[in-house]
């Protein structure tokens, strides 16, 4: 089974396609010694699935009217 949440080391090794740009670049900064807060990355595929889930779709429509 593939992990759904990766630590910084795992995110760097997984790459930008798995982690998305922000997650990958934070992982890259961490790898090279920059001060990055403790954290992790939700893999991009899971994020995409969740964002299109019916339970969130209505909320996203509501939020988009605020902008």
Secondary structure, DSSP 4 states (H G I P E B T S, - for coil): ---SEE-HHHHHHH-HHHHHHHHHHHHHHHHTT----S--EE-HHHHHHHHTSHHHHHHHHHHHTT-
